[in-house]
Amino acid sequence: ALPTTLHMLSALIPTDDPLQYEIAYLRGEAALHSKEYLLAARLFEESLPHRNREKAEWFPSSLYNIGWSYLMVGSDPKREASSRTAFLYKAEQA
């Protein structure tokens, strides 16, 4: 319910509104808790503002969660070894 509500809220706010960054962070948190790690990583990346990063209280948490999400994807034994390695590399770079 929360991911759907946040997605609908995001659609109501202009795309250039800085609030979109915070909504992306909250959507990333919901995806992370739902163990949707690839979606979470994408949303956390979207939550990183290009300017005024010091105003984004969630900035450090987003960086951590990007790395954590990629680490979880890279640790999934159901994935091909080359895919796991690529995601573990991305986790190191986050």
N, C-alpha and C positions, 0 to 999 in steps of 0.2 A: 504494500500500500504506500509506504513512504517513497520508494523509488518512483512510482507512478506520479505521486503528488509533486515531487520535486521536478520531474520531467515536465509536467503540465505548467508548473510555476515558471520554469525556464522559458517555455514557449510564450508566456505572457509578457516577459521582460525584453526590452530591445536588446539585440545582440551586442551592441556596443556599450551596454550598461556594465560598469564594473561589478555589479552584484552577480553577474553571470559567473565570475570566477569563484565566488563563495558557494554558489549553488552547485557548481561542478565539484567542488570539494565535498560538499554534503552528499552528493550523488555517489562520489567515489567511496566515501565512508560506508554508505549503504551497500554498495557492490562488494566492498571488502568483507563486510560482515556476512554477506550472502555467499562468500567464497567464489565470487565471479572475478577472479584476479586479473584477467586481461582487460575486462571492462573497467575495473577499478584503476588500473594503471593508466588507461587512456583518460579517464575522468580526472585523476590527480594531475596528469600532465596539462589538461585543459584548465585546471584551477590555478596554474602558475601565471600571475600577471606579467606582462612584458615590461611594465613601468611601475614605479612606486611599490616595489616588492616589500619595502619596510612597513607598508600599511596593511599588508595581508598577514594577519595573525596566523593563518593556517599554512603559510609558506614552508616553514621547517617540517611540519607534519606531512605536508604533501610530498616533499622530497623523500622523507623516510618511507612513506607508504608506497611510493613508486618503486623504490628498491625492494621493499617487502613483497609487493605484489609480483614483481618479476622473479624474485627468489622462489616464491610459492609455485609459480608456473614452471620454473626451471627444475623444481624438485619433484614434479609430477612424473612418476614412473610410467604412466600410460603414454607419454609423449616420446617421440623419436629422440635418440641421443643427440643428434645434431641440433634439434629444436631446443632441447633442454639446455644445451651448452650456450646457444644464442641468448636465451632468456637469462641464464646465470651471468653472462657477460653484461647484458643490459642492467641487471641488478647491481653489478659492481660499478657501473658508470653513473648510476643515479645519485 
